[in-house]
Amino acid sequence: MEKEYSYTGIRINGFLMLFVQLLMVIAIVYCAMTADAFMIVLAVFIGAAWLIMMSGYIMLEPNQASVITFFGKYKGTFRETGYHWINPFMSTKKCRCEYATSTSNRSRSTTKSAIRS
Protein backbone atom coordinates (compact mmCIF):
# COMPACT_ATOMS: atom_id res chain seq x y z
CA MET A 1 0.00 0.00 0.00
CA GLU A 2 1.36 3.40 -0.98
CA LYS A 3 1.58 6.31 1.43
CA GLU A 4 -0.73 9.28 0.93
CA TYR A 5 0.98 12.48 -0.20
CA SER A 6 0.00 15.86 -1.61
CA TYR A 7 -0.37 16.34 -5.37
CA THR A 8 2.67 18.20 -6.71
CA GLY A 9 1.91 18.21 -10.44
CA ILE A 10 1.03 21.13 -12.66
CA ARG A 11 -1.94 23.16 -11.45
CA ILE A 12 -2.99 26.49 -12.86
CA ASN A 13 -5.65 28.95 -11.75
CA GLY A 14 -8.90 27.93 -13.45
CA PHE A 15 -9.88 31.48 -14.38
CA LEU A 16 -6.54 32.02 -16.12
CA MET A 17 -7.13 28.86 -18.15
CA LEU A 18 -10.64 30.04 -19.04
CA PHE A 19 -9.04 33.19 -20.46
CA VAL A 20 -6.54 31.07 -22.43
CA GLN A 21 -9.39 28.99 -23.81
CA LEU A 22 -11.25 32.16 -24.80
CA LEU A 23 -8.16 33.19 -26.77
CA MET A 24 -8.15 29.75 -28.38
CA VAL A 25 -11.76 30.20 -29.50
CA ILE A 26 -10.86 33.55 -31.05
CA ALA A 27 -7.94 31.87 -32.87
CA ILE A 28 -10.23 29.08 -34.10
CA VAL A 29 -12.72 31.58 -35.52
CA TYR A 30 -9.97 33.62 -37.16
CA CYS A 31 -8.34 30.54 -38.71
CA ALA A 32 -11.68 29.14 -39.90
CA MET A 33 -12.64 32.43 -41.57
CA THR A 34 -9.59 32.44 -43.81
CA ALA A 35 -9.79 30.49 -47.04
CA ASP A 36 -6.31 29.00 -46.65
CA ALA A 37 -6.25 25.20 -46.20
CA PHE A 38 -3.37 25.38 -43.70
CA MET A 39 -5.32 27.76 -41.47
CA ILE A 40 -8.39 25.51 -41.53
CA VAL A 41 -6.28 22.50 -40.52
CA LEU A 42 -4.73 24.64 -37.78
CA ALA A 43 -8.23 25.56 -36.58
CA VAL A 44 -9.13 21.86 -36.36
CA PHE A 45 -6.03 21.11 -34.27
CA ILE A 46 -6.65 24.07 -31.97
CA GLY A 47 -10.27 22.92 -31.61
CA ALA A 48 -9.17 19.42 -30.65
CA ALA A 49 -6.74 20.83 -28.05
CA TRP A 50 -9.54 23.08 -26.75
CA LEU A 51 -11.85 20.08 -26.26
CA ILE A 52 -9.18 18.10 -24.43
CA MET A 53 -8.34 21.05 -22.18
CA MET A 54 -11.99 21.41 -21.14
CA SER A 55 -11.79 18.26 -19.03
CA GLY A 56 -8.96 19.57 -16.82
CA TYR A 57 -11.03 21.81 -14.55
CA ILE A 58 -11.53 20.96 -10.88
CA MET A 59 -13.33 22.88 -8.16
CA LEU A 60 -12.94 22.04 -4.49
CA GLU A 61 -14.86 23.47 -1.56
CA PRO A 62 -13.62 23.68 2.04
CA ASN A 63 -13.26 20.27 3.77
CA GLN A 64 -13.06 18.57 0.39
CA ALA A 65 -10.17 16.74 -1.25
CA SER A 66 -9.63 15.06 -4.58
CA VAL A 67 -7.60 11.93 -5.22
CA ILE A 68 -5.59 12.33 -8.44
CA THR A 69 -4.68 9.31 -10.56
CA PHE A 70 -2.93 9.07 -13.91
CA PHE A 71 -4.17 6.02 -15.82
CA GLY A 72 -4.85 4.26 -12.50
CA LYS A 73 -1.58 5.16 -10.77
CA TYR A 74 -1.92 7.30 -7.64
CA LYS A 75 -0.33 10.74 -8.09
CA GLY A 76 -1.42 12.48 -4.88
CA THR A 77 -4.26 14.10 -3.00
CA PHE A 78 -5.30 17.63 -3.99
CA ARG A 79 -6.64 19.70 -1.07
CA GLU A 80 -6.48 23.34 -2.21
CA THR A 81 -9.90 24.97 -2.25
CA GLY A 82 -10.90 26.93 -5.30
CA TYR A 83 -11.12 26.62 -9.06
CA HIS A 84 -8.07 24.99 -10.65
CA TRP A 85 -6.94 23.40 -13.90
CA ILE A 86 -4.81 20.26 -13.88
CA ASN A 87 -3.58 17.88 -16.57
CA PRO A 88 -6.75 16.76 -18.40
CA PHE A 89 -5.51 13.16 -18.55
CA MET A 90 -5.56 12.93 -14.74
CA SER A 91 -8.60 11.27 -13.19
CA THR A 92 -10.08 12.82 -10.07
CA LYS A 93 -12.29 11.42 -7.33
CA LYS A 94 -13.67 13.86 -4.76
CA CYS A 95 -14.00 12.98 -1.10
CA ARG A 96 -15.02 14.81 2.08
CA CYS A 97 -12.49 15.44 4.83
CA GLU A 98 -14.58 15.55 7.99
CA TYR A 99 -12.42 13.35 10.20
CA ALA A 100 -10.81 16.27 12.09
CA THR A 101 -14.09 17.93 13.04
CA SER A 102 -15.88 14.69 13.89
CA THR A 103 -13.01 13.64 16.18
CA SER A 104 -13.15 16.92 18.08
CA ASN A 105 -16.96 16.73 18.35
CA ARG A 106 -16.71 13.17 19.67
CA SER A 107 -14.20 14.20 22.34
CA ARG A 108 -16.43 17.09 23.41
CA SER A 109 -19.47 14.84 23.70
CA THR A 110 -17.56 12.29 25.79
CA THR A 111 -16.28 15.08 28.03
CA LYS A 112 -19.81 16.42 28.55
CA SER A 113 -21.15 12.97 29.32
CA ALA A 114 -18.32 12.36 31.80
CA ILE A 115 -19.11 15.63 33.56
CA ARG A 116 -22.82 14.74 33.85
CA SER A 117 -22.10 11.44 35.58
C-alpha positions in Angstrom: 0.0 0.0 0.0 1.4 3.4 -1.0 1.6 6.3 1.4 -0.7 9.3 0.9 1.0 12.5 -0.2 0.0 15.9 -1.6 -0.4 16.3 -5.4 2.7 18.2 -6.7 1.9 18.2 -10.4 1.0 21.1 -12.7 -1.9 23.2 -11.5 -3.0 26.5 -12.9 -5.7 29.0 -11.7 -8.9 27.9 -13.4 -9.9 31.5 -14.4 -6.5 32.0 -16.1 -7.1 28.9 -18.2 -10.6 30.0 -19.0 -9.0 33.2 -20.5 -6.5 31.1 -22.4 -9.4 29.0 -23.8 -11.2 32.2 -24.8 -8.2 33.2 -26.8 -8.1 29.7 -28.4 -11.8 30.2 -29.5 -10.9 33.6 -31.1 -7.9 31.9 -32.9 -10.2 29.1 -34.1 -12.7 31.6 -35.5 -10.0 33.6 -37.2 -8.3 30.5 -38.7 -11.7 29.1 -39.9 -12.6 32.4 -41.6 -9.6 32.4 -43.8 -9.8 30.5 -47.0 -6.3 29.0 -46.7 -6.3 25.2 -46.2 -3.4 25.4 -43.7 -5.3 27.8 -41.5 -8.4 25.5 -41.5 -6.3 22.5 -40.5 -4.7 24.6 -37.8 -8.2 25.6 -36.6 -9.1 21.9 -36.4 -6.0 21.1 -34.3 -6.6 24.1 -32.0 -10.3 22.9 -31.6 -9.2 19.4 -30.6 -6.7 20.8 -28.0 -9.5 23.1 -26.7 -11.9 20.1 -26.3 -9.2 18.1 -24.4 -8.3 21.1 -22.2 -12.0 21.4 -21.1 -11.8 18.3 -19.0 -9.0 19.6 -16.8 -11.0 21.8 -14.5 -11.5 21.0 -10.9 -13.3 22.9 -8.2 -12.9 22.0 -4.5 -14.9 23.5 -1.6 -13.6 23.7 2.0 -13.3 20.3 3.8 -13.1 18.6 0.4 -10.2 16.7 -1.2 -9.6 15.1 -4.6 -7.6 11.9 -5.2 -5.6 12.3 -8.4 -4.7 9.3 -10.6 -2.9 9.1 -13.9 -4.2 6.0 -15.8 -4.9 4.3 -12.5 -1.6 5.2 -10.8 -1.9 7.3 -7.6 -0.3 10.7 -8.1 -1.4 12.5 -4.9 -4.3 14.1 -3.0 -5.3 17.6 -4.0 -6.6 19.7 -1.1 -6.5 23.3 -2.2 -9.9 25.0 -2.2 -10.9 26.9 -5.3 -11.1 26.6 -9.1 -8.1 25.0 -10.7 -6.9 23.4 -13.9 -4.8 20.3 -13.9 -3.6 17.9 -16.6 -6.8 16.8 -18.4 -5.5 13.2 -18.6 -5.6 12.9 -14.7 -8.6 11.3 -13.2 -10.1 12.8 -10.1 -12.3 11.4 -7.3 -13.7 13.9 -4.8 -14.0 13.0 -1.1 -15.0 14.8 2.1 -12.5 15.4 4.8 -14.6 15.6 8.0 -12.4 13.3 10.2 -10.8 16.3 12.1 -14.1 17.9 13.0 -15.9 14.7 13.9 -13.0 13.6 16.2 -13.2 16.9 18.1 -17.0 16.7 18.3 -16.7 13.2 19.7 -14.2 14.2 22.3 -16.4 17.1 23.4 -19.5 14.8 23.7 -17.6 12.3 25.8 -16.3 15.1 28.0 -19.8 16.4 28.6 -21.1 13.0 29.3 -18.3 12.4 31.8 -19.1 15.6 33.6 -22.8 14.7 33.9 -22.1 11.4 35.6 
